[in-house]
Amino acid sequence: MNKDVKEAIVLCIIILATLLVYVQCIRHDFLYFDDHVYIYENPMVLHGLTLDGFKWAFTTIHSSNWHPLTWLSHMLDVELFRYKPGLHHISGLFFHVLAAATLFSALLQLTRSLWAAAFAAALFALHPMHVESVAWVSERKDVLSTFFIALALLAYAWHSEKPGWRRYLAVFSFYVLSLLSKQMYVTFPFLLLLLDYWPLGRMVFPRPGEGGTGDYFKAAWSCAREKIPLFALAFLLTGVIYWAQSRGGSVAAVGETTGLTIGFRIQNSLVSYATYALKVFWPYPMSPIYPILGYPTAWAVAASSVFLALVTAAAFWLWRRAPWFLVGWLWFMGTLVPVIGFVQLGFQRMADRYTYFPYIGLFLILGWGAKRIAERAPGTRKLIALAGVAAVCLAAAATHRQAALWKNTGTLFSHSAQVIPGNYVAHGILAEHYRRTGDTAKAVYFFEEACKVPNNYRGFNDYGAYFISIGKYKKALQYLERSVRLYPFLPNAWNNLGVALKETGRPDEAVIAFQKAVELSPEYFQVIVNLGKIYLEKGELEKARERFETGMRKSPFFAGSYTGMGRLLLRQGELDKAMEMIQKSLSLNSYQPEALLLLGEIWEKKGDPLPAWDAYRTCYMINPWRKEALKGVHRIESDPALLERMVLEAEEKVKTKGEHPNYLYNLATLYSKQGKLDLAVATYREATGKNPRHLYALNDLTAALLMQGKAEDAKAVIRQVVGINPNSMKAYYNLGCALALEGDTAGAVAALERAASLGFQSASMLRQDEQLAALQGNPRFEALVSRLEAAKARGEGEEE
């Protein structure tokens, strides 16, 4: 068979196998694990490819990183696929396949060994430890940067055949693109020096007694000298990544206070190196998070040290007879240096994604080791080939199984909490996930599980932030003060503490907390804005203006600065300018209760009730604890003349701007407020017909049907809601009402108990709702009401 045809067939098999293993990701969702920061809550990314977005990508330190090409790739995905998570996953898979294919070509060009290159590339494409880099949308930076570094390797193989500035420029350019995607490969110039030794043979060590030392040093200097531009670039980008991580508060401080002493870092690095090496053969357990749970055990450190010393000694001892062993081992060890833990980034002691490129070194050892055995013992070739195919197939099966766990946040982190005992980080992520999906009982359970670890400062911060989100600021203070005592280097904790202090009437202490956050992270623009808000409340308008303008100047794409300036202008009576600022803010981030509340206030002052009502209502739907928003809604609805005027305006909007689901939804709600239930139900059905997943419309349609006494029809709509969101508190409350109307007392109480477990807290609503009149006096119902009343008395329930 023709050599080129054989290579093409092998490449196609690797690509096809990778696609078959990972194509399941098209059904996967975004995760509440950086994906919200990178994509679905990032206003710059959600606008797709724009000139402002391009500028932002290159000028912003976001998520403690500077990786402009990664940001642009996410923006391109939004431009092409909008907000469909499956297609974002497939985009990442596309780059992984390109990286594997390019790596195969590069190894083949470097070594001229088809089967060894194929084996290494296949393991790269299909090893289960690489699932995290491929199946996690936020790790686009891994697959993108590795694709470019593989192109740089291929270009270097081309350059080594006939060195010249044009070929060298290709190497340099691909290296630049890789570093613009992620600064993982700052060790790349050293890697090229290893490749100069083997397989390229550009540096040949003289044998003892042969002489020729001068020629060797001349060749070595020539190889090193040509890489000076690459070393300079790596040095520059090393500074950039350290600066970016430091500015974002991701570089953990050294000291006994944090537990991350020099001794800990050295011990953890030794154990991590050995663990990574062993996981190439047995990767279990795998988890997106391996939290720091204290010092490694003495035996683990000792065993790891002995293992690493023996393998390293063997690699150097065999440097002439098996140069691929030394190069592969140093590839693995060297490329892990930026993430092994000498400089601690974040809260993890290790991460599967860190092996994405370093494992290629170990794959080289396996591939070329098998090749050497086959050459020395030709009779073993078939057995070795069979073993190689079996290894790749087993890896592919494990990868397929592991990729399935990345389906959604609940599946992934429930598994992580199960396989890593005491995984407080997984507990915290699950808590926030369930909070966002409406399952308050599970959220509180996991928050408390996370806080059982005594030194989990992040858990205390997250629980405090949760209490801030529901307006329980005194409760938040208990956890936030503990968080900053445990670890006084987390900017977010100081910011949250400042918010809680401000809302509990301690503005001077809040200023100190905000200033501490700014000291730790000068690019933390939310803190600058929070300081402005305090000055505004204290009547120090010029100081407030200065903070808001600083935020807008330093980060023109941060919405909070415009919201703050809008509040200042509203206070000064400049309604038009305030409106301009708030609309700018919402164009950058529409998920802002504060901005929506201000928008409603501005419209109301301008005498335009419909957009004011819409803004207040949207604010309340986003954050039900914003009582000012609910008061605004009630204030406007209580005026029959205004209500009639809004109905006419809403009808006109539907006629002139098309039957958009939201316009229909607003109109249906206004009909309901007027008591025109038949019109309301019909219009709600139109809205849900155009958007069958419009949960607000579905829930309000249920309520309208219940007011008509149509319990059976209401239950049909409730089934739709539960099919979309199984943790819908509102759906179970409505189900309780429907069953009560039908006389099913036991079923009604059970549904209301389920609503309470999902976060329903209003004992007064249970007492006053006429649809629940049949339950009054029922022992289980009365017990439920008593529990909610007791929770309110303890400050844990509803707040009036």
C-alpha positions in Angstrom: 0.0 0.0 0.0 1.2 3.5 -0.8 2.8 5.2 2.2 0.7 8.4 1.8 -2.5 6.3 1.6 -1.6 4.3 4.7 -0.9 7.5 6.6 -4.2 9.0 5.4 -6.1 5.9 6.5 -4.5 5.9 10.0 -5.3 9.6 10.4 -9.0 9.1 9.3 -9.3 6.2 11.9 -8.0 8.5 14.7 -10.4 11.3 13.7 -13.4 9.0 13.3 -12.8 7.2 16.6 -12.5 10.6 18.4 -15.7 11.9 16.9 -17.6 8.7 17.8 -16.5 8.9 21.4 -17.2 12.6 21.9 -20.2 13.2 19.6 -22.5 12.6 22.7 -21.5 16.1 23.8 -23.9 17.6 21.4 -26.6 16.7 24.0 -24.7 18.3 26.9 -25.6 21.5 28.6 -23.5 24.4 29.8 -22.1 23.9 33.3 -22.3 26.2 36.3 -18.6 25.9 36.5 -17.0 28.8 34.7 -19.3 28.4 31.6 -21.5 31.2 33.0 -18.5 33.4 33.3 -17.1 32.5 29.9 -20.4 32.4 27.9 -23.9 32.4 29.0 -23.7 35.3 31.5 -20.9 37.2 29.8 -22.4 40.1 27.9 -19.4 40.7 25.7 -19.4 37.1 24.5 -23.2 37.0 24.2 -23.1 39.9 21.7 -21.1 37.7 19.3 -18.2 39.1 17.2 -18.2 42.9 17.5 -15.6 45.6 17.3 -16.2 46.3 21.0 -15.8 42.6 21.8 -12.6 42.5 19.9 -11.1 45.4 21.8 -12.4 43.9 25.1 -10.8 40.5 24.3 -7.3 42.0 23.9 -7.5 44.6 26.7 -9.3 42.9 29.6 -8.1 40.6 32.4 -11.1 38.5 32.9 -11.5 35.3 35.0 -7.9 35.9 36.1 -6.7 35.2 32.6 -5.6 37.1 29.4 -6.4 34.9 26.4 -7.9 37.0 23.6 -8.1 34.3 21.0 -10.1 32.1 23.3 -12.6 34.9 23.9 -12.9 35.5 20.2 -13.5 31.8 19.6 -16.4 31.9 22.1 -17.8 35.0 20.4 -17.6 33.3 17.0 -19.5 30.3 18.5 -22.3 32.7 19.6 -22.3 34.4 16.2 -22.7 31.0 14.5 -24.7 28.9 17.0 -26.3 31.5 19.3 -26.8 30.0 22.8 -27.1 26.3 21.9 -24.7 24.6 24.3 -24.4 21.4 22.2 -23.0 23.2 19.3 -20.5 25.1 21.5 -19.3 21.6 22.7 -19.0 20.4 19.1 -16.9 23.5 18.3 -14.5 22.5 21.1 -14.4 18.9 19.8 -13.5 20.3 16.4 -10.4 21.9 17.8 -9.5 18.7 19.7 -9.7 16.7 16.5 -7.6 19.3 14.7 -5.0 19.1 17.6 -4.9 15.3 17.4 -4.5 15.3 13.6 -1.8 17.9 13.7 0.1 16.2 16.5 0.0 13.0 14.4 1.4 14.8 11.4 4.1 16.5 13.5 5.3 13.3 15.3 5.3 11.6 11.9 7.4 14.4 10.4 9.8 14.5 13.3 10.3 10.7 13.7 9.3 9.1 10.4 7.7 6.3 12.5 4.1 5.8 11.4 2.8 3.3 14.0 4.5 4.9 17.1 3.2 8.3 16.0 -0.2 6.9 15.4 -0.3 5.2 18.9 0.8 8.5 20.6 -1.7 10.6 18.7 -4.5 8.1 19.3 -3.9 8.1 23.1 -3.8 11.9 23.0 -7.2 11.9 21.3 -8.8 9.2 23.3 -7.3 9.2 26.8 -9.9 9.7 29.6 -7.8 12.2 31.4 -8.3 14.5 28.5 -12.1 14.5 28.7 -12.1 17.6 30.9 -10.3 19.7 28.2 -12.7 18.5 25.5 -16.1 18.2 27.2 -15.9 21.4 29.2 -16.7 24.5 27.1 -14.7 26.8 29.3 -11.6 24.8 28.6 -11.7 25.9 24.9 -8.4 27.6 25.8 -6.8 24.1 26.2 -7.8 22.6 22.8 -7.3 25.9 21.0 -3.8 26.6 22.4 -2.7 23.0 21.9 -3.9 23.0 18.3 -1.6 26.0 17.6 1.3 24.5 19.5 0.9 21.3 17.5 1.1 23.5 14.3 4.2 25.0 15.8 5.7 21.6 16.3 4.9 20.7 12.7 6.4 23.9 11.5 9.5 23.2 13.5 9.9 19.8 12.0 9.7 21.5 8.6 12.2 24.2 9.7 14.7 21.6 11.0 14.9 20.0 7.6 16.1 23.3 6.0 16.4 26.1 8.5 15.4 29.6 7.2 13.8 32.7 8.4 10.5 32.0 6.6 10.1 28.6 8.2 11.2 30.0 11.6 8.6 32.7 11.2 5.9 30.1 10.9 7.1 28.5 14.2 7.1 31.8 15.9 3.7 32.8 14.6 2.0 29.6 15.7 3.6 29.9 19.1 2.3 33.5 19.4 -1.2 32.2 18.5 -0.9 29.5 21.1 0.1 31.9 23.8 -2.8 34.2 22.9 -5.1 31.3 23.5 -3.5 30.2 26.8 -0.1 30.8 28.4 0.4 27.1 29.3 3.2 26.6 26.9 5.9 28.9 28.2 8.2 25.9 28.3 7.9 25.3 24.6 11.4 26.6 23.7 12.9 24.1 26.1 10.8 21.3 24.5 12.3 22.2 21.1 15.8 21.8 22.5 14.8 18.3 23.6 13.6 17.6 20.1 16.9 18.9 18.8 18.6 16.1 20.7 16.0 13.4 19.8 14.6 12.7 17.3 16.1 15.5 15.1 19.7 14.8 16.1 20.7 18.4 15.7 22.7 18.1 19.0 24.9 15.0 19.1 26.7 14.2 22.4 30.2 12.9 21.8 30.9 9.4 23.3 33.6 9.1 26.0 37.0 9.3 24.4 35.8 10.4 21.1 36.5 14.1 21.4 34.5 16.5 19.3 33.3 18.5 22.3 33.9 21.7 20.5 31.6 20.7 17.6 29.0 19.6 20.1 29.0 22.9 22.0 28.9 24.8 18.7 25.8 22.8 17.6 24.2 23.2 21.0 24.8 27.0 21.0 23.4 27.2 17.4 20.2 25.4 18.5 19.8 27.5 21.6 20.6 30.8 19.9 17.8 30.4 17.3 15.3 30.0 20.1 16.2 33.3 21.8 13.1 35.1 20.3 10.9 32.2 21.6 12.5 32.4 25.1 11.9 36.1 25.1 8.3 35.6 24.2 7.9 32.9 26.8 9.5 35.1 29.5 7.2 38.0 28.6 4.0 35.8 28.7 5.1 34.2 32.0 4.9 37.7 33.5 1.6 38.3 31.9 0.0 35.2 33.2 1.3 35.7 36.7 0.2 39.3 36.7 -3.3 38.3 35.3 -3.7 35.6 37.9 -2.5 37.9 40.7 -4.8 40.7 39.6 -7.7 38.3 39.6 -6.9 37.0 43.1 -6.1 33.5 41.8 -2.5 33.3 43.0 -2.7 31.9 46.5 -0.5 33.6 49.1 2.2 31.6 50.8 2.0 31.2 54.6 0.7 29.4 57.6 -2.6 31.4 57.5 -3.5 29.8 54.1 -1.9 26.4 54.8 -0.1 26.8 51.4 3.4 27.0 52.8 6.6 26.3 50.7 6.7 22.9 52.3 3.2 22.1 51.3 3.8 23.2 47.7 6.9 21.1 47.3 5.2 18.0 48.9 2.0 18.5 46.8 4.1 18.9 43.6 6.0 15.6 44.2 2.8 13.7 44.9 1.0 15.3 41.9 3.8 14.4 39.5 3.7 10.8 40.6 -0.1 10.7 40.5 -0.2 12.1 37.0 2.3 9.6 35.8 0.3 6.7 37.3 -3.0 8.0 36.0 -1.8 7.5 32.5 -2.3 3.8 33.2 -5.2 3.9 35.7 -6.9 7.3 35.7 -9.6 6.6 38.4 -10.9 8.4 40.3 -11.4 11.3 37.9 -13.0 14.6 39.0 -13.1 18.2 37.8 -12.0 19.2 41.3 -9.4 17.8 43.5 -9.6 20.2 46.5 -6.7 20.8 48.9 -7.6 18.8 52.0 -4.4 19.3 53.9 -0.8 18.1 53.6 -0.1 14.8 51.7 0.7 11.9 54.0 4.3 11.2 54.7 4.2 7.8 53.0 2.7 9.4 49.9 5.5 12.0 49.7 8.2 9.4 50.3 6.8 6.9 47.8 6.4 9.7 45.2 9.9 11.0 45.7 11.4 7.5 45.3 9.3 6.8 42.2 10.3 10.1 40.5 13.9 9.7 41.5 14.1 6.1 40.1 12.4 7.0 36.8 14.5 10.1 36.3 17.7 8.2 37.0 16.7 5.5 34.6 15.9 8.1 31.9 19.4 9.7 32.2 21.1 6.3 32.5 19.5 5.2 29.2 20.0 8.5 27.5 22.1 7.0 24.7 20.3 3.7 24.2 16.8 5.1 24.6 16.8 8.8 24.0 13.1 8.8 23.5 12.7 7.8 27.2 14.7 10.8 28.4 12.9 13.2 26.0 9.5 11.8 26.8 10.1 12.0 30.6 11.5 15.5 30.5 8.6 16.5 28.1 6.2 15.3 30.8 8.0 16.8 33.8 8.9 20.1 32.1 5.6 21.0 30.5 3.9 20.4 33.9 6.1 23.0 35.7 3.7 26.0 35.1 0.8 24.2 36.8 2.4 21.7 39.2 1.8 23.9 42.2 5.0 25.7 42.9 3.0 28.8 42.2 -0.5 27.8 43.6 -3.3 28.9 41.2 -6.8 28.5 42.7 -7.9 25.9 45.2 -7.1 22.6 43.5 -4.1 20.4 44.3 -4.1 19.0 40.7 -6.4 18.9 37.7 -7.0 16.4 34.8 -6.8 19.2 32.2 -3.2 19.9 33.2 -2.2 16.6 31.5 -3.6 17.5 28.1 -0.2 18.4 26.5 2.3 16.9 29.1 1.0 13.4 28.6 2.3 13.4 25.1 5.7 12.9 26.6 4.6 9.7 28.3 2.8 8.6 25.1 6.2 9.0 23.4 7.8 6.7 25.9 5.1 4.0 25.4 5.0 4.3 21.6 8.7 4.3 21.0 9.4 1.8 23.8 7.0 -0.7 22.1 8.7 0.1 18.8 12.2 -0.7 20.3 10.9 -4.0 21.7 9.4 -5.0 18.4 12.7 -4.2 16.6 14.7 -6.2 19.1 12.3 -9.1 19.2 10.5 -9.3 15.8 8.4 -12.3 17.0 6.6 -10.0 19.4 5.3 -7.5 16.8 1.8 -9.0 16.4 1.4 -9.2 20.2 2.6 -5.6 20.6 0.3 -4.4 17.9 -2.6 -6.2 19.5 -1.7 -4.8 22.9 -1.5 -1.3 21.4 -4.9 -1.6 19.7 -6.4 -3.0 22.9 -5.0 -0.1 25.0 -6.5 2.5 22.6 -9.9 0.7 22.6 -9.9 0.6 26.5 -9.0 4.2 26.6 -11.7 5.1 24.2 -14.3 3.1 26.2 -13.2 4.9 29.4 -13.3 8.2 27.7 -16.9 7.6 26.4 -18.0 6.8 29.9 -16.2 9.7 31.5 -17.5 12.2 28.9 -21.1 11.2 29.7 -20.6 12.5 33.3 -20.1 16.0 31.8 -23.7 16.1 30.7 -24.8 18.8 33.2 -23.8 20.4 36.5 -25.8 18.1 38.7 -24.5 14.9 37.2 -20.9 15.9 37.1 -20.5 17.3 40.6 -22.7 14.7 42.3 -20.2 12.2 40.9 -17.2 14.4 42.0 -18.6 14.7 45.5 -19.0 10.9 45.6 -15.6 9.9 44.4 -13.6 12.5 46.3 -14.6 12.4 50.0 -14.9 15.8 51.6 -15.0 17.6 48.2 -16.2 20.9 49.6 -15.7 22.7 46.3 -18.1 20.3 44.5 -20.6 20.8 47.4 -20.4 24.6 46.9 -20.9 24.3 43.1 -23.9 22.0 43.6 -25.3 24.4 46.2 -25.2 27.3 43.7 -26.5 25.1 40.9 -29.6 24.0 42.9 -30.1 27.6 44.1 -30.3 28.7 40.5 -32.6 25.9 39.5 -35.0 26.7 42.4 -34.3 23.7 44.6 -33.6 25.7 47.7 -33.7 22.8 50.1 -30.9 21.0 48.2 -29.0 24.3 47.8 -29.0 24.9 51.6 -28.0 21.3 52.2 -24.9 21.5 50.0 -24.0 25.0 51.3 -24.0 23.5 54.8 -22.0 20.5 53.7 -19.4 22.7 52.2 -19.2 24.7 55.4 -18.5 21.6 57.5 -14.9 21.8 56.4 -13.6 24.2 59.1 -11.1 26.1 56.9 -13.2 26.3 53.8 -13.1 30.0 53.4 -14.7 29.8 49.9 -17.6 27.8 51.3 -18.3 30.5 53.9 -18.0 33.2 51.3 -20.4 31.4 48.9 -22.9 30.8 51.7 -22.7 34.5 52.7 -23.2 35.5 49.1 -26.3 33.3 49.0 -27.8 35.1 52.0 -27.0 38.4 50.4 -28.9 37.3 47.3 -32.1 36.7 49.4 -31.7 39.8 51.4 -30.6 38.3 54.7 -27.6 40.5 55.4 -27.2 39.8 59.1 -27.0 36.1 58.4 -24.5 36.8 55.6 -22.2 38.6 57.9 -21.7 35.6 60.1 -20.3 33.6 57.2 -18.4 36.4 55.4 -16.6 37.5 58.5 -15.4 34.0 59.1 -14.3 33.7 55.5 -12.0 36.7 55.6 -10.6 35.6 59.0 -9.7 32.3 57.5 -8.2 33.7 54.3 -7.8 37.5 54.1 -6.6 37.4 50.5 -9.9 36.7 48.6 -11.2 39.9 47.0 -14.7 38.5 46.4 -15.1 37.8 50.1 -14.2 41.4 51.1 -16.5 42.7 48.5 -19.4 40.6 49.7 -18.6 41.6 53.3 -18.7 45.2 52.2 -22.2 44.7 50.7 -23.5 43.0 53.9 -22.0 45.8 56.1 -23.5 48.5 53.9 -27.0 46.9 54.0 -26.9 46.5 57.8 -26.2 50.2 58.3 -22.4 50.1 58.8 -21.2 52.2 55.8 -17.8 53.2 57.3 -16.8 49.6 57.9 -18.1 48.7 54.4 -15.8 51.3 52.9 -12.8 49.6 54.6 -13.9 46.2 53.3 -14.3 47.5 49.7 -10.9 49.2 49.9 -9.3 45.9 51.0 -10.8 44.2 48.0 -9.4 46.9 45.7 -6.0 46.5 47.2 -6.1 42.7 46.5 -7.5 43.1 43.0 -7.2 46.6 41.5 -9.2 45.5 38.4 -12.2 44.4 40.5 -14.5 47.0 39.1 -17.6 45.9 41.0 -15.8 47.0 44.2 -15.1 50.4 42.7 -18.8 50.8 41.9 -19.8 49.6 45.4 -17.6 52.3 46.9 -19.4 54.8 44.6 -22.8 53.6 45.9 -21.8 54.2 49.5 -20.6 57.7 48.7 -23.8 58.3 46.9 -25.9 57.2 49.9 -23.8 59.4 52.2 -24.5 62.3 49.9 -20.9 62.7 48.8 -21.8 63.0 45.1 -18.5 64.0 43.7 -16.7 61.1 45.3 -19.4 58.8 43.9 -19.2 60.3 40.4 -15.4 59.8 40.5 -15.7 56.1 41.3 -18.3 55.5 38.6 -16.3 57.4 36.0 -13.2 55.4 37.0 -15.1 52.2 36.4 -16.4 53.4 33.0 -12.9 54.6 32.0 -11.0 51.5 33.1 -13.6 48.9 32.0 -16.0 50.4 29.4 -17.7 47.0 29.1 -18.6 46.6 32.8 -22.3 47.3 33.2 -22.2 48.1 36.9 -20.4 51.4 36.4 -23.2 52.7 34.1 -25.9 51.5 36.6 -24.2 53.5 39.4 -23.9 56.6 37.2 -27.6 56.2 36.3 -28.5 56.2 39.9 -26.4 59.3 40.5 -28.0 61.2 37.6 -31.5 60.1 38.7 -30.8 61.5 42.1 -29.8 64.8 40.5 -33.1 64.8 38.5 -31.4 64.3 35.1 -33.9 61.8 33.8 -32.8 61.6 30.2 -29.1 61.2 31.0 -30.0 58.6 33.7 -32.1 56.7 31.2 -29.2 56.7 28.7 -26.9 55.3 31.3 -29.3 52.6 32.5 -30.1 51.5 28.9 -26.3 51.3 28.2 -25.9 49.2 31.3 -28.7 46.8 30.3 -27.3 46.5 26.8 -24.1 45.1 28.4 -25.9 42.9 30.9 -29.7 42.5 30.9 -29.6 40.3 34.1 -29.4 43.3 36.5 -32.3 43.7 39.0 -30.9 47.0 40.3 -30.7 48.5 36.8 -34.2 47.3 36.0 -35.5 48.8 39.2 -33.9 52.1 38.3 -35.4 51.9 34.8 -38.8 51.4 36.2 -38.4 54.4 38.5 -37.2 56.6 35.6 -40.1 55.6 33.3 -42.6 56.2 36.2 -41.2 59.6 36.8 -41.5 60.3 33.1 -45.2 59.4 33.2 -45.0 56.2 31.1 -46.5 53.4 33.1 -46.3 50.4 30.7 -42.5 50.3 30.4 -42.2 51.2 34.1 -44.5 48.2 35.0 -42.6 45.9 32.6 -39.2 46.9 34.2 -40.4 46.5 37.8 -42.0 43.1 36.9 -38.9 41.9 35.1 -36.8 42.9 38.1 -39.1 41.0 40.5 -39.0 37.9 38.3 -35.2 37.9 38.3 -35.0 38.5 42.0 -38.2 38.0 44.1 -36.5 39.5 47.1 -36.5 42.9 45.6 -39.6 44.1 47.4 -39.3 47.6 45.9 -39.9 46.1 42.5 -43.1 44.3 43.7 -44.3 47.6 45.3 -43.7 49.4 42.0 -45.8 46.7 40.2 -48.6 47.0 42.7 -48.5 50.8 42.8 -49.0 51.0 39.0 -51.6 48.2 38.9 -53.7 49.8 41.7 -54.7 52.7 39.4 -57.6 51.5 37.1 -57.0 54.4 34.7 -53.3 53.5 34.3 -54.2 49.8 34.0 -56.6 50.6 31.1 -54.1 52.8 29.4 -51.4 50.1 29.7 -53.8 47.5 28.2 -54.4 49.8 25.1 -50.7 50.4 24.7 -49.9 46.6 25.1 -52.6 45.8 22.5 -51.1 48.3 20.1 -47.6 47.0 20.7 -48.7 43.4 19.8 -50.4 44.8 16.6 -47.5 46.9 15.4 -44.4 45.0 16.6 -45.6 41.5 16.0 -46.9 38.8 18.3 -43.6 38.3 20.2 -44.2 35.9 23.2 -43.1 38.6 25.7 -45.5 41.2 24.3 -48.3 38.6 24.4 -47.3 37.6 27.9 -47.5 41.2 29.2 -50.9 41.7 27.5 -52.2 38.5 29.1 -51.1 39.6 32.5 -52.8 43.0 32.1 -56.0 41.3 31.1 -55.7 39.1 34.2 -55.3 42.1 36.4 -58.5 43.6 34.9 -60.3 40.3 35.7 -60.7 39.5 32.0 -59.8 35.9 32.6 -61.1 34.5 29.2 -59.0 37.0 27.3 -56.0 36.4 29.6 -56.1 32.6 29.2 -56.4 32.9 25.4 -53.5 35.3 25.2 -51.3 33.3 27.6 -51.9 30.3 25.3 -50.8 32.4 22.3 -47.6 33.3 24.1 -46.8 29.7 25.1 -47.7 28.5 21.6 -45.0 30.7 20.3 -42.6 29.8 23.1 -43.5 26.5 24.7 -40.7 26.9 27.3 -41.9 30.3 28.5 -42.1 29.3 32.2 -43.5 32.6 33.5 -46.3 32.5 30.9 -47.0 28.8 31.7 -47.2 29.4 35.5 -49.4 32.5 35.1 -51.6 30.6 32.6 -52.0 28.0 35.4 -53.0 30.6 37.9 -55.6 32.1 35.5 -57.1 28.6 34.9 -57.3 28.0 38.6 -59.1 31.3 39.1 -61.6 30.0 36.5 -61.9 26.8 38.5 -60.5 24.7 35.7 -58.3 22.4 37.8 -57.9 19.7 35.2 -56.7 22.2 32.5 -54.4 23.7 35.1 -52.8 20.3 35.9 -52.1 19.8 32.2 -50.1 23.0 32.1 -48.3 22.2 35.4 -47.1 18.9 33.7 -45.6 21.0 31.0 -43.8 23.2 33.6 -42.4 20.3 35.5 -41.2 18.7 32.3 -39.1 21.8 31.7 -38.1 22.5 35.3 -38.6 19.6 37.7 -37.7 21.9 40.6 -40.3 24.6 39.9 -41.6 25.8 43.3 -44.4 27.7 41.6 -45.6 24.6 39.7 -45.9 22.6 42.9 -47.7 25.4 44.7 -50.2 25.6 41.8 -50.5 21.8 41.8 -51.5 22.1 45.5 -54.2 24.6 44.6 -55.5 22.5 41.8 -55.7 19.4 43.9 -57.4 21.3 46.8 -60.0 22.6 44.3 -60.6 18.9 43.3 -61.0 17.8 46.9 -57.7 15.8 47.0 -56.6 17.1 50.4 -53.7 14.6 50.9 -52.3 15.3 47.4 -52.7 19.0 47.8 -50.7 19.1 51.1 -48.0 16.8 49.6 -47.6 19.2 46.7 -47.4 22.2 49.0 -44.8 20.4 51.1 -42.8 19.8 48.0 -43.1 23.5 47.1 -41.8 24.4 50.6 -38.8 22.0 50.1 -38.0 23.9 46.9 -38.0 27.3 48.7 -41.6 28.4 49.2 -41.7 30.4 52.5 -44.9 32.4 52.8 -47.1 31.1 55.6 -49.4 34.1 55.1 -50.0 33.2 51.5 -51.1 29.7 52.5 -53.6 31.2 55.0 -55.0 33.8 52.6 -55.2 31.9 49.3 -58.9 31.2 48.7 -58.1 28.2 46.5 -56.6 26.5 49.6 -59.6 27.1 51.8 -60.5 23.4 51.9 -57.2 22.7 53.6 -57.7 24.9 56.6 -57.8 22.8 59.7 -56.1 19.8 58.1 -53.3 18.6 60.5 -50.6 18.2 57.9 -51.5 21.6 56.4 -51.5 23.3 59.8 -48.1 21.7 60.6 -46.7 23.0 57.3 -48.0 26.5 58.1 -46.5 26.3 61.6 -43.1 25.3 60.3 -43.1 28.3 57.9 -44.2 30.7 60.6 -41.5 29.3 62.9 -38.9 29.8 60.2 -40.0 33.3 59.7 -39.7 34.0 63.4 -36.1 32.7 63.3 -35.4 35.0 60.4 -35.1 32.1 58.0 -38.4 32.4 56.2 -40.4 35.1 54.3 -39.6 38.7 54.8 -42.3 41.3 54.5 
